Amino acid sequence: MFQDKTLQCRDCGADFVFTVGEQEFYADKGFENLPARCPECRAARRQNRRGFGGQPRQMYPAVCASCGVETEVPFEPTGVKPVYCRDCFQANRQYGSR
């Protein structure tokens, strides 16, 4: 049913093979679109989204609404919602009371 397909990467323009195994995986997961990036560019994109490859992630100072400790968060607090340190956030997350 499936056959290896040669696709062109959207980012680097290199040709890459979309294998039968990958196609079966995509079908099992219900993915309808073909991959647009080669494996190398997909990996690089994932790393950049996690803040590894480029500049360090912008962090903002905040005070934890639960314990009062000074902390840093990856978003600019607006004062509308409470901000928690890592420990309090994890504790609240475990109990589902955010």
C-alpha positions, 0 to 999 in steps of 0.5 A: 500500500505504501511506498517510499516517497522523496520529499523536499524540505521546506527549510533547507531544500534538501531531498529526504525520503519519507519511508514506508515505516514513517508513512505507517506511523503517520497513518496510525496517528491519523496525521493527514499532512506529509512532513514538510521538513527533513529529519535534521531540520525537524530536530533543529526546530524542536531544539530551538522551540525549547530554547537550546539552539539560539539565544537563552529564553527571556526570563522575567522576575516574579514573586510566588503568590503561594510562598513569597519567594522571588523567582523567574518565569518565562513570561511577563507577569501582568498581575491579573493571575497569580504566579508561582515558583517551580515548587509551588506550581508543581504542588498545585499541579499535582492536586489540580488546584490551579 
